[in-house]
Amino acid sequence: MLIDGQPPGTAYGIDVNEKGEGAVTEQRLYQLIRQSKPIVDRQFEIEFLDSGVEVFAFTFG
């Protein structure tokens, strides 16, 4: 996962590390980003390395 083309660093969520690496282990909501203030518009990219992963919804806020 990348934020503005870079690994998330300190903005990583519970389910990924500072490099943006994580694993999908079950069907549930995953926290990928935890942005601290000030909150600004960002672009994020997610790449799945294995087949079979599906994304149904993203939540913000």
C-alpha angles and dihedrals in degrees: 000000000000133000114206088345095306136092110271096249107181092357093073120127131227094273100050136047130237089273090058094249122140143142133240106223104161143001105281145103112292124201107221103163132034106180119193124214136319090057111210136168111279137176118229131190128199123195121188112207095194128055124243099052115127129190118209105170144003123208127199130190 
